[in-house]
């Protein structure tokens, strides 16, 4: 029993480390890189900013690929942590997030293409303004791709929240935080597509729930791992 608990704690700590790295890459890719390369609604200024900060733009693409790789190992660690709690829900958790991985690769393809177009490596026969507009189109497709991902970022947290709540080795309040976190992602995704004018305000409202859920589970896994007394269900 003590050996099993030791393995569980080790798995929880590994998951915590991977989760922390994943969150850091997410902040870099979703917040820092766009702030240095994108000017909303302005193709000319965006083109100039991307070319002036090409290294950061390329670093963002590499960061996304690294983040996806980390995510795969995180999902494996979380599955191992929760498979004895409820294998079906653990599989659902993994499946709901795993579908976002191919989308991420496709989105990075659009990012690479937009950079090549802006640098004149593709579609050289087009005028500069046309290349800028086309590059902006690819970046917009990338932006809406993120909204699609947000839907699944929310959906995978629902079985994750349930597993956390019933696990017995993680405080139930963290399971509730994860549930609210997931619902917030889903609402932002819906509102951003249906009512884009309200995207900014809804995102601001959702931000505390994102921090509350995934940050709390990361901190718990890193510092505590699991509670000494555990209970599991088949």
N, C-alpha and C positions, 0 to 999 in steps of 0.2 A: 504493500500500500504506500509506504514511504517512498519507494522507488518510483511508483506511478506518479506521485505528487511532485517529485523532483523533476521528472520528465515534463509534466504539465507546466511547472513553473518555468523551465528552460524554454519550452515552446512559446509560452506567453511573453517572455522577455524578448525572444527573437522576433515575434510578431510586433512587439512594441517598437523595437529598433527599426524594423522595416517600415512600420507605419509612420514613424517620425521622419525618416528619409523621404518617404512618399509625399508627406505633407509639405516638406521643404521644397521638393521639386515642383509640387503643385503651385506653391506661392510664387516661385521663380517664373514658371511657365505661364500662369494665368494672370498674374498681376504685374510683375516687374517687366517682363519682356514686352507686353503690349504697351506699357507706359512709356517705353523707350523707342517704340517703332510705329505705333499706330496713332493717327489723328482722325478721330471719328468723323465720317462724312466728307472727308477731303482727300481725294485720290492723289493730287499733286503733292501736298504736304506729307502724306503718308509715304509716297514713293521716295521723297527726299530724305525723310527720317530713316527709312529702312536702309537706304544706300549709305547714309552717314553712320548708321549703327549696324552695319552688316554682320559684324562679329557677334553682337548680341542676338541678332535675328537667327543666325546659324546656331548659336549656343542654345537658343530656345528650342530649335528642332531637335538637337542632340539631347537636350534635357528631357523632352517628351519621350524619346526612345528609351532613355535610361529609366524614366519614371514608369513606363510600361513594364520594363524588365523587373524592376523592384516590385511592382504590383503583382506580377505572377507569383513571385516567391512569397509575398504577403498573403495572397489567397491560399497558397499551399499551407502556410503556417497556421492561418485561421481555421482552415478545414481540419487540420490535424488537432487543433485545440478544441474544436467543437464537435467532431464527428461522433464522439461517445455521448454527447448531450442529445443530439437528434441528427442522424445522418442525412435524412431527407432535407431538412432545413439548411444544413451545412452545404449540401450539394446545390440547393437553390441559391444560396448566398453566392457561391462561387460562380454559378452559371450566369446570374444576373449581371455580375460585374464583368465576367470574361467576354461577353458580347461587345463590350466597349473597346476592346483592344484592337480588333481590325479597323474600327472606325478611326481610332487614333492614328494608325499607320496611313490611312487614306488622307486624313486631314493634313498630315505632315507632307504628303505628296503634293497637295495643293499649295502648301507654304513654299516648298522648294520650287515649284513651277512659277509661283508669283515672283520670287526673287530672280529666277533666270530670265523672266520676261522683262523685269525692270532693268536688268543689266544688259539687255539687248542680246542675250544668248539664244533666245527663242523669238519667233515672229518678227524678224528684223525688218521685214517689208512694211510693217505697220508704223504709223506715226507715233511719236513719243506719247502724245495724249491718249492715243488708242491703247498703247501698251499699259499705260498707267491705269486706265479704266478697267482693262482686262485683269490686271494684277489685283486691283481692288475687288473685282468680282470674285476671284479665287479666295481672297482674304475674307470676304463676306460669307462665302460658302463655309469656310473654316469656322467663322463665328457662329453660324447656325448649327454647325456640327457639334460645337461645344454645348449648345442648348439641348441637343439630342442626348449627349453624354450626361448632362445634368439629370435628365429623367432617370437614367439607369444608376447614376450615383445615388439617387434617392431610393430607387427600388431595391438595390442590393442591401441597403441599410435596414430594411424592414425585417428580413429573416435574421440578419446580424443582430438587430435589437432584440428579437425574440429569443435567440440563442443566449445572448448575454443575460437577459432577464431571468431565464429558467435555469441557467447553468449552475447556480449555487456557489460558484467560485469567483464571481464578479458581482459587485453591488447592483441590485436591481435598478437603482436610480440611474445608473449609467445606461442601462437598457432603455429606460424611458427617454433619456437625453438623445440616444441614437435614433429612436423612433421619431422624435420631433425633428431631428437633423434630416432624416430621410424625407419626411413630409415636406419640410421647407424646400429641399432640392426639387421635389416634384412640382410644388406650387410655382416656384420660380421658373421652371421649364415651361409649364403651361401658360403662365402669364406672359412670358417673353415671346412666345409664339402667337398667342391670341390677342394680347393687349400690349404690344411693344412699348407704347408710351408710358406704361407703368412699370417697366422692367427695372429701372434704377431704384425706385422707391421700394419695390418688393424685395430686391436684392439687399438693400440696406436693412430691411426688417428681418430678413432671413439670416443675415450674417451672424448675429449672436447665437442662433441655434446651431449653425455650422461649427462655430467655435466650441459651444457647449458639448456637442455630441462627440465628434471625432477627436478633439483635443483631450477630452476627459478619458476616453477609452485608451488613447495612446499613453497618457500619463500613468494611468492605472497599470497597464501592461508593463511599462518600463520600470516603475517603482515597486509595485506590489506583486505583479504577476498574477497570482491567484490567492484566494483566501485559504487558510489552513484547512478548514472544514469544507469539504466539497460534497455535492450531491449531483447525480446525473440521472437522466432518463434514457431509455432506449430509443 
